[in-house]
Every structure is written in C-alpha cells, then in structure tokens.
Amino acid sequence: MDLSKCAQDVLRCYLCEAPVPPLCCEVCHIYLCKVCAGEHILDESTEHKVVPIKQHLFSLKYPKCSRHSTNNCQLYCEDCIIPVCIECVSSTEHQGHRFGNFLTYVEAQKQVLQKDLQELESSLLTKHKEFSSDILMQRGNLNKALREIESAIDEHNTKLQRQLSEVTKKFKSEIVKKHVNKSETLTKASEETALAISGLEKCIHNAKEVLASKDLGLVFEYKSKNDEFRNTPIIPNAALPTFVPNEIENDKLFEQFGSFTIASDETKSYESTASLNQCMGRSV
C-alpha cells in the first residue's frame, strides 16, 4: 500500500480546500496547494517552513503497534478507536471491523487541537489574565481598605480619649467646687471659734484679776459671761462625696465603640478552569 498516496487522497488545502495539496507547513501544521503556499509564506506574523507533502509524510513518526512491535500503526480501527497495523487488519480480533487511515484521524484531531489552541490563546488565557489582574487589584484595594479602617479606628480612639478627658476634667471640677465650699465653711467656723476662744481667754484673765484684787468694788461689779460661751458651735460637715466609678463591661464597651459593616463576598467564576486544568494534564 502506497501510504503517501493514500494519505494525500484524504487531505485538502487548509485555505482553499483543494484536494491533494502537494505542500505542507511544518510550523503551522497545515497542508497547502501551490497557490495558497505562496500567500501563506507572505504572512510575516510568524516563521513558516513549507516542504513537499511526501517529505513531510515520510518524516512523521507513527506509533508502534501494541500487538506487533515491529510494525508502525498506519491505520486505525473505527470500532475499537485504536491505532492498528497492517497485520491487525487481518487478525480475528478485528474481524468485520471498519478501518480508516491513521493520518486522517490524526488530522481531524489536529483540527480539534487547533480550535482548542485558538480558544486557549484568544479567549481563555485572556480571561484568566484578567482574573489574575483583578486579584492583584483586589489585593491592593484590600490593603488600602485595611489602612483606612485602622486609621479610622485610631482617629475614633483619639476622639474618645479627648471626650473621656473632658469628662474627667468635669468630675474633678465638680469635686474641687465642693472642696472650696467645704473649706470656706471650715474657715468661717475656725474664725468664729478663734474669736470665742479669744473672748474666753479674756474672761478668764478678767476673772482671775478680780479674784486677786483687793478692790471689793470690782468684785461687786463682776458680771458673769459664761452663758455666752455655753452653747458650743455646731461642727460643720466637712466630708467630701465619695467617687463611685461605674463598672466597665468590656462587651458593652466594644459595642459602644463602633461596629463593622461587611460587604457580601463576591467571587468570579470561570467555567473554563476545569477544562484548562484538564488540558494542562493532557499529553499531545
């Protein structure tokens, strides 16, 4: 069997679909007629290597037959969908099966692969790069948001400390006012007591002088002033009010300090991820 002739009978030009193309581009893996080959070479977007199709076909590496190790698989069984060699065709294992040219099957696979490659490069890779870019942007936004929230918390803490300081000052101011009032009351009482003591000491001194005097007239004229000093003054209440701090409950303090508003998580899903992972694990 002339394999090169058999293969050419099923091949067509990639660009114009003319049958039996005599040339092949080994870089782009497509078959070309002579007219389209010239147009294809003029495409400078990539390098091209156009060779005669016979040279290309005989340079291809066919798989070895699993049953007959010395033979190459140049056909495939359409029923078993496996590559087979010439000897397999006449074996009882494949009796009554349909066979096709292995190169035809490979070319069909290449078309599938070409479509997959085009989708991977033009669509799927772009989507995943956009997804990666979005992740980086989200990470930057997340770090920025963290800094802004920490700054807002610090600012709120500073504000609360100022307010707490003002409350502390008011409490101290109130207790100082009460202290001043109490102190003034004690000062007044102290001054009145000092006057009373001075009067008592003067009366005592006069009483002693009268007792020691030989002048009976002084004794006759003596007037007791003890009634003036029997009623002792009432001692003013000088106690200051006791400060009773309210119990600080951490849970309530946390609630009063502030709260977080958390946006619902939004995730981007690419249905092609599973297919891409499968493709990465596929050996071509």
C-alpha positions as CSV (number, residue, x, y, z in Angstrom):
1,M,0.0,0.0,0.0
2,D,1.4,3.4,-1.0
3,L,0.9,5.3,2.3
4,S,1.8,8.7,0.9
5,K,-0.7,8.3,-1.9
6,C,-3.3,7.0,0.5
7,A,-2.8,9.9,2.8
8,Q,-2.9,12.5,0.0
9,D,-6.3,11.2,-1.2
10,V,-7.9,12.4,2.1
11,L,-6.1,15.7,2.5
12,R,-7.2,19.1,1.3
13,C,-5.7,22.5,1.2
14,Y,-6.2,24.4,4.5
15,L,-7.0,27.7,2.8
16,C,-9.0,26.8,-0.4
17,E,-9.8,23.1,0.3
18,A,-8.4,22.0,-3.0
19,P,-7.8,18.2,-2.9
20,V,-4.4,16.5,-2.9
21,P,-2.3,19.5,-1.7
22,P,1.4,19.0,-2.6
23,L,2.9,21.1,0.2
24,C,2.8,21.3,4.0
25,C,3.8,24.0,6.5
26,E,5.5,22.1,9.3
27,V,5.3,25.2,11.6
28,C,1.6,25.8,11.3
29,H,0.8,22.1,10.7
30,I,-1.4,22.7,7.7
31,Y,-1.5,21.4,4.1
32,L,-1.4,23.8,1.2
33,C,-1.8,23.9,-2.6
34,K,1.0,25.7,-4.5
35,V,-1.1,28.9,-4.9
36,C,-2.0,29.2,-1.2
37,A,1.5,28.2,-0.2
38,G,2.8,31.5,-1.7
39,E,0.2,33.5,0.1
40,H,0.9,31.7,3.3
41,I,4.6,32.4,3.2
42,L,3.9,36.1,2.7
43,D,2.3,36.1,6.2
44,E,5.2,37.6,8.2
45,S,3.4,37.3,11.6
46,T,5.3,34.1,12.2
47,E,8.0,32.0,10.5
48,H,6.9,29.3,8.1
49,K,8.6,26.1,6.8
50,V,6.8,24.8,3.7
51,V,8.0,21.4,2.4
52,P,6.7,18.8,-0.1
53,I,4.0,16.7,1.4
54,K,5.8,13.4,0.7
55,Q,8.8,14.6,2.6
56,H,6.5,15.6,5.5
57,L,4.6,12.3,5.5
58,F,7.7,10.1,5.5
59,S,9.2,12.2,8.3
60,L,6.2,11.6,10.5
61,K,6.6,9.3,13.5
62,Y,3.9,6.7,13.6
63,P,3.1,4.8,16.9
64,K,4.3,1.3,17.3
65,C,1.7,-1.5,17.2
66,S,0.9,-2.9,20.7
67,R,0.3,-6.4,19.1
68,H,3.1,-6.4,16.5
69,S,6.0,-4.5,18.0
70,T,8.0,-4.3,14.7
71,N,5.1,-2.6,12.8
72,N,4.0,1.0,12.8
73,C,0.3,1.8,13.1
74,Q,-0.7,3.4,9.8
75,L,-4.4,2.6,10.2
76,Y,-6.9,2.9,13.0
77,C,-9.9,0.7,13.9
78,E,-13.1,2.7,13.8
79,D,-14.9,0.2,16.0
80,C,-12.2,0.0,18.7
81,I,-10.9,3.5,18.1
82,I,-7.3,2.5,18.5
83,P,-4.3,2.6,16.1
84,V,-3.6,-0.7,14.3
85,C,-1.0,-2.0,11.8
86,I,-1.5,-3.9,8.6
87,E,-1.3,-7.3,10.3
88,C,-4.0,-6.3,12.8
89,V,-6.4,-5.8,9.9
90,S,-6.3,-9.5,9.0
91,S,-6.4,-10.7,12.7
92,T,-9.5,-12.3,14.2
93,E,-9.5,-9.6,16.9
94,H,-10.6,-7.0,14.4
95,Q,-12.7,-9.3,12.1
96,G,-15.6,-7.4,10.5
97,H,-14.3,-4.0,11.9
98,R,-14.1,-0.8,9.9
99,F,-10.7,0.7,9.3
100,G,-9.5,4.2,8.3
101,N,-6.3,5.9,7.5
102,F,-4.5,6.8,10.8
103,L,-3.3,10.1,9.3
104,T,-6.9,11.0,8.6
105,Y,-7.8,10.5,12.2
106,V,-4.7,12.5,13.3
107,E,-5.6,15.4,11.0
108,A,-9.1,15.5,12.5
109,Q,-7.5,15.5,15.9
110,K,-5.2,18.3,14.8
111,Q,-8.2,20.4,13.8
112,V,-9.7,19.9,17.2
113,L,-6.4,20.8,18.8
114,Q,-6.1,23.9,16.5
115,K,-9.6,25.1,17.7
116,D,-8.6,24.4,21.3
117,L,-5.4,26.3,20.9
118,Q,-7.2,29.2,19.3
119,E,-9.7,29.3,22.1
120,L,-6.9,29.0,24.7
121,E,-4.9,31.8,23.3
122,S,-7.7,34.2,22.2
123,S,-10.2,33.7,25.0
124,L,-9.4,31.5,28.0
125,L,-5.8,32.9,28.6
126,T,-7.2,36.4,28.3
127,K,-9.9,35.7,30.8
128,H,-7.5,34.2,33.3
129,K,-5.0,37.0,32.9
130,E,-7.9,39.5,33.5
131,F,-8.9,37.4,36.6
132,S,-5.3,37.5,37.8
133,S,-5.2,41.2,37.3
134,D,-8.5,41.6,39.2
135,I,-7.0,39.6,42.1
136,L,-4.0,41.9,42.2
137,M,-6.2,44.9,42.1
138,Q,-8.5,43.4,44.8
139,R,-5.4,42.7,47.0
140,G,-4.3,46.3,46.6
141,N,-7.8,47.6,47.5
142,L,-7.9,45.2,50.4
143,N,-4.6,46.5,51.8
144,K,-5.7,50.1,51.2
145,A,-9.0,49.5,53.0
146,L,-7.2,47.9,55.9
147,R,-5.0,51.0,56.3
148,E,-8.1,53.3,56.1
149,I,-10.0,51.3,58.7
150,E,-7.1,51.2,61.1
151,S,-6.7,55.0,60.6
152,A,-10.4,55.5,61.3
153,I,-10.3,53.3,64.4
154,D,-7.2,55.3,65.7
155,E,-9.0,58.6,65.0
156,H,-12.1,57.4,66.8
157,N,-9.9,56.2,69.7
158,T,-8.3,59.7,69.9
159,K,-11.7,61.3,69.8
160,L,-13.0,59.1,72.7
161,Q,-9.9,59.8,74.7
162,R,-10.5,63.6,74.3
163,Q,-14.1,63.1,75.3
164,L,-13.0,60.9,78.3
165,S,-10.5,63.6,79.3
166,E,-13.2,66.2,79.2
167,V,-15.5,64.1,81.4
168,T,-12.6,63.6,83.8
169,K,-12.0,67.3,84.0
170,K,-15.7,68.0,84.7
171,F,-15.7,65.4,87.5
172,K,-12.6,67.0,89.0
173,S,-14.0,70.5,88.6
174,E,-17.2,69.5,90.5
175,I,-15.3,67.9,93.4
176,V,-13.0,71.0,93.6
177,K,-16.0,73.3,93.8
178,K,-17.4,71.2,96.7
179,H,-14.0,71.2,98.3
180,V,-13.8,75.0,98.1
181,N,-17.3,75.3,99.7
182,K,-16.4,72.9,102.5
183,S,-13.1,74.7,103.0
184,E,-14.8,78.1,103.2
185,T,-17.3,76.8,105.8
186,L,-14.5,75.4,107.9
187,T,-12.6,78.6,107.6
188,K,-15.6,80.6,108.8
189,A,-16.1,78.2,111.7
190,S,-12.5,78.3,112.5
191,E,-12.5,82.1,112.6
192,E,-15.7,82.2,114.8
193,T,-14.1,79.6,117.1
194,A,-10.9,81.7,117.4
195,L,-13.0,84.8,118.4
196,A,-14.8,82.7,121.0
197,I,-11.5,81.4,122.4
198,S,-10.1,84.9,122.5
199,G,-13.3,86.0,124.4
200,L,-13.0,83.1,126.8
201,E,-9.3,83.8,127.5
202,K,-10.2,87.5,128.1
203,C,-13.0,86.5,130.5
204,I,-10.7,84.1,132.3
205,H,-8.0,86.7,132.6
206,N,-10.5,89.3,134.0
207,A,-12.0,86.8,136.5
208,K,-8.5,86.0,137.8
209,E,-7.7,89.7,138.1
210,V,-11.0,90.3,140.1
211,L,-10.3,87.4,142.3
212,A,-6.8,88.6,143.0
213,S,-7.9,92.2,143.6
214,K,-8.3,93.8,147.0
215,D,-10.8,96.1,145.4
216,L,-14.2,94.9,146.7
217,G,-16.0,97.2,144.3
218,L,-14.6,95.2,141.3
219,V,-15.9,92.0,142.8
220,F,-19.3,93.7,143.4
221,E,-19.5,94.8,139.8
222,Y,-18.5,91.4,138.3
223,K,-20.9,90.2,135.7
224,S,-20.7,86.5,134.6
225,K,-20.4,85.9,130.8
226,N,-20.3,82.2,131.0
227,D,-23.8,81.9,129.4
228,E,-22.4,83.4,126.2
229,F,-20.0,80.6,125.8
230,R,-22.1,77.6,127.0
231,N,-23.6,76.9,123.6
232,T,-20.7,75.5,121.6
233,P,-20.9,76.0,117.8
234,I,-22.0,73.1,115.6
235,I,-19.1,71.4,113.9
236,P,-19.8,71.7,110.1
237,N,-19.8,68.5,107.9
238,A,-16.5,68.7,106.1
239,A,-16.8,65.3,104.3
240,L,-16.5,65.3,100.5
241,P,-18.7,63.0,98.4
242,T,-17.2,59.6,97.5
243,F,-16.5,58.9,93.9
244,V,-18.2,55.7,92.8
245,P,-17.0,54.5,89.4
246,N,-19.4,52.6,87.2
247,E,-18.4,49.1,86.3
248,I,-16.8,48.9,82.8
249,E,-18.2,45.9,80.9
250,N,-15.9,45.0,78.0
251,D,-18.7,43.6,75.8
252,K,-20.8,46.7,76.1
253,L,-17.7,48.9,75.7
254,F,-16.9,47.1,72.5
255,E,-20.4,47.6,71.2
256,Q,-20.4,51.3,72.1
257,F,-17.0,51.8,70.5
258,G,-18.3,51.0,67.0
259,S,-19.1,48.2,64.6
260,F,-18.1,46.8,61.2
261,T,-20.2,46.7,58.1
262,I,-19.0,43.8,56.0
263,A,-20.0,43.6,52.3
264,S,-21.1,40.2,50.9
265,D,-18.2,38.3,49.3
266,E,-18.3,38.3,45.6
267,T,-16.3,35.7,43.7
268,K,-15.6,35.5,40.0
269,S,-16.1,32.1,38.4
270,Y,-14.6,30.9,35.1
271,E,-16.2,27.7,33.8
272,S,-13.2,27.1,31.7
273,T,-11.0,26.5,34.8
274,A,-11.7,22.8,35.0
275,S,-11.2,22.4,31.2
276,L,-7.9,24.2,31.4
277,N,-6.7,22.1,34.2
278,Q,-7.6,19.0,32.2
279,C,-5.9,20.4,29.2
280,M,-2.7,21.1,31.2
281,G,-2.6,17.5,32.2
282,R,-3.2,16.1,28.7
283,S,-0.2,14.9,26.7
284,V,-0.5,15.7,23.0
